[in-house]
Amino acid sequence: MNAKKLLGLGLAGAVLLGAGSTAAFADDVDHEVQTQTDDTTVTVNVIDESDPDPIAPVTPTDPTSPVLPGQTRLTLNHVPTAYIFNTEVSDTTYTATASTIGSGTSGDGSEDIVVFNSKVGRRWKVKASVTDPENGNVVTGNTGQLTINKSGAKYFPVTAFNITSSGDNGTGTTPVNAATTGYQAIVAQDVYGKSGTTLSATNNTSTMTIPVSAVSITFTDADHVLQVNDVVSGTISYQLYMVTE
């Protein structure tokens, strides 16, 4: 083999060796440099909502009338899942106390009214009403009613539906009657509206839980149609209000 050919093989070998070296160092491997660490602190400041509360109209005729907030920062997140009563057959007038509120297990959340609020100074109320099963709407001109499907729907006027809610935002020991015209029974409200307590981040922001502690009902069966094993049903509706001053 002559010198020219040997030189050519030598160059080819050099090229191959270089390619092999490049491949060996191509893997991106992190090698920790020991003792060389440092930290950055993270701080998230939770601040009061800056947007003004939209009120429509700006000066409502009734300052406690409901408005469309145009936001999701004042919300009614939960109401009791059920009120269950047991009562014996009676002559005309029925009065009973709920044997079950929510699931019947105290503290599991099923008996709670839950309101979320993002603004310290925002005033709010939750009101309740017995609905009218004849048209499916909240009662506007008469007391609420219960219904039974028995030889056609029968309706029973509710003369009292008393709700007692506990906690700082509840009614305390005073029941309120939801069997009135429209939404009139205040079952939960901000602490200023309840007791004049100054509103603060602690008592008026984030999630506020108001357990319903007692419920009673009075209704009439003027036609004496109710019998043992009948089931009477109805609905309690709740409305969240933003309050202006």
C-alpha positions in Angstrom: 0.0 0.0 0.0 1.5 3.3 -1.0 1.9 6.4 1.1 -1.0 8.1 -0.6 -3.4 5.3 0.3 -2.2 5.1 3.9 -2.7 8.9 4.3 -6.2 8.5 3.0 -7.0 5.8 5.6 -5.5 7.9 8.3 -7.8 10.9 7.5 -10.8 8.6 7.4 -9.9 7.2 10.8 -9.6 10.6 12.2 -13.0 11.6 10.9 -14.6 8.4 12.4 -12.9 9.0 15.7 -14.2 12.6 15.8 -17.8 11.5 15.0 -17.5 9.0 17.9 -16.3 11.7 20.3 -19.2 14.0 19.3 -21.8 11.3 20.0 -20.3 10.6 23.4 -20.8 14.2 24.7 -24.2 14.8 23.0 -26.3 13.6 26.0 -27.5 16.5 28.1 -26.9 15.3 31.6 -27.1 17.6 34.7 -24.4 17.2 37.2 -25.3 18.8 40.5 -22.7 21.1 42.0 -22.8 20.3 45.6 -23.5 23.0 48.3 -24.5 25.5 45.6 -28.2 26.1 46.4 -30.3 29.2 47.2 -34.0 30.1 47.6 -36.6 32.7 46.5 -39.6 33.4 48.7 -43.2 33.5 47.2 -45.8 35.8 48.6 -49.4 36.0 47.5 -51.4 38.9 49.0 -55.1 38.3 49.1 -56.6 41.8 48.7 -60.1 43.2 48.9 -62.2 43.4 45.7 -61.7 46.8 44.0 -64.6 46.7 41.6 -67.6 48.7 42.8 -70.8 46.7 43.2 -73.0 47.1 40.2 -76.5 48.1 41.2 -79.5 48.1 38.8 -81.1 50.5 39.1 -78.5 52.7 40.8 -81.0 53.8 43.4 -83.5 50.9 43.7 -86.9 51.7 45.1 -86.4 49.0 47.7 -82.8 49.1 48.9 -83.0 45.3 49.7 -84.4 44.4 46.3 -82.3 41.8 44.4 -79.9 43.0 41.7 -77.8 41.4 39.0 -74.3 41.7 40.4 -72.6 40.9 37.0 -70.0 38.9 38.9 -69.5 35.5 40.6 -68.0 36.9 43.8 -71.2 37.0 45.8 -72.9 33.7 45.5 -75.4 31.4 47.2 -73.5 28.2 47.1 -75.8 25.8 49.1 -79.1 25.5 50.9 -80.5 22.7 53.0 -81.2 19.6 50.9 -84.5 18.6 52.6 -87.0 19.4 55.3 -88.9 16.3 56.4 -91.9 16.3 58.7 -94.0 13.5 60.3 -97.5 14.3 61.4 -100.6 12.4 62.4 -103.9 12.9 60.7 -105.5 16.1 62.0 -108.8 17.9 61.8 -108.2 20.9 59.4 -105.0 22.3 60.9 -101.6 20.6 60.9 -98.6 21.8 62.9 -95.3 19.9 62.9 -91.6 20.3 63.6 -89.1 18.9 61.0 -87.8 15.5 62.1 -85.0 15.7 59.5 -83.1 18.8 58.3 -80.8 18.0 55.3 -79.7 14.4 55.6 -80.5 14.3 59.3 -76.8 14.1 60.2 -75.7 17.3 62.0 -72.5 18.8 60.7 -72.3 17.0 57.3 -73.1 20.3 55.5 -76.5 19.2 54.1 -78.4 21.4 56.5 -76.3 24.6 55.7 -77.0 27.8 53.9 -73.6 28.7 52.4 -72.7 32.2 51.0 -69.5 33.2 49.4 -68.4 36.9 49.4 -65.2 38.6 48.2 -65.6 42.1 49.5 -65.3 43.2 53.1 -67.8 46.1 53.0 -70.4 44.3 50.9 -73.8 43.9 52.5 -76.0 40.9 51.8 -79.0 38.9 52.8 -80.6 35.5 52.1 -84.4 35.4 52.2 -86.7 32.4 51.9 -90.3 31.8 50.7 -92.7 28.9 50.3 -93.4 28.5 46.6 -96.8 28.2 44.9 -97.2 24.8 43.3 -100.1 25.9 41.2 -97.8 28.0 39.0 -94.4 26.9 40.1 -93.4 30.5 41.1 -92.5 32.2 44.3 -95.7 33.4 45.9 -96.4 37.1 45.2 -100.0 37.6 46.2 -100.9 34.9 48.8 -99.3 32.5 51.3 -97.4 29.5 50.0 -99.0 26.1 49.5 -98.2 22.4 49.7 -99.6 19.9 47.3 -100.7 16.3 47.1 -101.5 14.3 43.9 -104.6 12.5 45.0 -107.6 12.4 42.6 -106.1 15.5 41.0 -103.8 17.9 42.7 -105.0 19.2 46.1 -103.4 22.3 47.6 -103.0 23.2 51.3 -102.3 26.8 52.3 -99.2 27.2 54.5 -99.9 29.7 57.3 -96.5 29.4 58.9 -93.1 28.0 57.9 -90.7 29.0 60.6 -86.9 28.7 59.9 -84.3 29.1 62.6 -80.6 29.4 61.6 -77.6 29.5 63.8 -74.2 31.1 63.9 -73.0 34.7 63.5 -75.0 35.2 60.3 -78.1 33.2 61.4 -81.4 34.2 63.1 -80.1 33.0 66.5 -83.0 31.7 68.6 -85.6 33.6 66.7 -87.5 31.7 63.9 -88.6 33.7 60.8 -91.8 32.9 58.9 -91.2 32.1 55.2 -94.9 31.7 54.5 -95.4 35.4 53.6 -95.8 37.4 50.5 -92.7 37.1 48.3 -89.2 36.8 49.8 -89.6 38.4 53.3 -88.0 35.9 55.7 -84.4 36.8 56.3 -82.7 33.5 57.1 -79.1 34.7 56.8 -77.4 38.1 56.6 -74.1 39.9 57.1 -73.2 40.6 60.7 -73.7 44.4 60.4 -77.3 43.9 59.3 -77.9 41.3 62.1 -76.2 43.0 65.1 -74.5 46.2 64.0 -71.1 44.5 64.2 -68.4 46.2 62.0 -67.8 44.3 58.8 -64.3 42.8 58.5 -62.3 40.3 56.4 -62.8 37.8 59.2 -66.6 38.0 59.5 -67.6 38.9 56.0 -65.4 37.4 53.3 -64.8 33.9 51.8 -67.2 31.2 52.7 -69.8 31.8 55.4 -71.7 28.8 56.6 -75.1 29.2 58.4 -76.7 25.9 59.6 -80.5 25.7 59.8 -81.1 24.4 63.3 -84.9 24.1 63.4 -87.9 24.2 61.1 -91.7 24.1 61.8 -94.7 24.2 59.6 -98.5 25.0 60.0 -100.9 24.3 57.1 -104.6 23.7 56.7 -106.7 20.9 55.1 -110.0 22.5 55.0 -111.6 19.7 52.8 -110.3 16.9 55.1 -108.8 15.0 52.2 -105.6 13.8 54.0 -105.4 10.2 55.2 -102.8 7.9 56.7 -99.9 7.2 54.3 -100.5 10.3 52.2 -97.4 12.4 51.3 -97.7 16.2 51.0 -94.9 18.0 49.3 -93.7 21.6 48.7 -90.7 23.7 48.0 -88.8 26.4 49.9 -87.0 28.9 47.6 -84.1 31.1 48.6 -82.9 34.4 47.1 -79.6 36.1 47.7 -79.7 39.9 47.9 -77.1 42.6 47.7 -77.9 45.4 50.1 -77.3 49.1 49.3 -77.5 52.0 51.8 
